[in-house]
């Protein structure tokens, strides 16, 4: 499966051909006991004299909780330098530590302190923690709100150029409501809360709602006919393209497939005769966004990043 997404500088073709591990040839449905929630964030980071992709992966299920960090090699395209940290609840000593690994001849240090970290329902901490990736005396990637503690412990200096998040992919498991958080504007410190709710069972026609910060921006009725679509909404005066594919919710048994949602900051573009403007996908938005979701001025949205959010929403019983 692939989606054609318009960006502020070019038309991107993003492939979703590689499903999450739980989606590969499922013979048994995913349940609460077997579900593994995950959050994968990919950053462009300057490490060892090169811009590289750094992937931070948080995973959690009933028996385990882990953090993995991998750094791409520029010498071998398929090679990734990998570091895994076990965060099991009963291993308190593992919640603060330090590891070193080699990336193309450069030493990379990973420091973390999650002893006071506060989590919500997902595997990624929300506050009171830090994870630092240090190369050549610079904190090239720093996660969390304990930044002063991170700099003090690592004895490193801030990077000359901040790391940039390229995309975030999250696997969420629930019955009707799926939530995540994302920052669409790099100049803003606060993240937006995104919630997808659905009603696909019972005598009524199936419906779906997508809200941002508690405001419904997309309402899709007759979901059985509009299970794939796209629309552009406005969040804090910034256009955000929203794509959805919930075929599996309606035509597969629970736990055998997921709904896919893509959020891309920036205005849509025209590509030949194709129009990527929202609304044609069947979404109906409330008054707060519908009047602004189809038309845009020539003002440049320079704050829009090349960021994409992928939300894989698994319905389980």
Buried (B, 14 or more C-beta within 10 A) or exposed (E): EEBEBBBBEEBEEBEBEEBBEBBEEBEEBBEEEBBBBBBBBBBBBBBBEBEBBBBBBBBBBEEEBBBBBBBBBBEEEEBBBEBEBEBEEEEEEBBBEEEEBEBBEBEBBBBBBBEEBEBEEBBBBBEBBBBBBBBBEBBBBBBBBBBEBBBEBBEBEEBEEBBBBBBBBBBBBBBEEBBBBBBBBBEEEEEBEBBBBBEBEEEEEBBBBBBBEEEBBBBBBEBEEBBEBBBBBBBEEBBBBBBBBBBBBBEBEBBBBBBBBBBBBBBBBEEEEEEBBBBEBBBBBBEEBBEBBBEBEEEEBEBBBBBBBBBBBBBBE
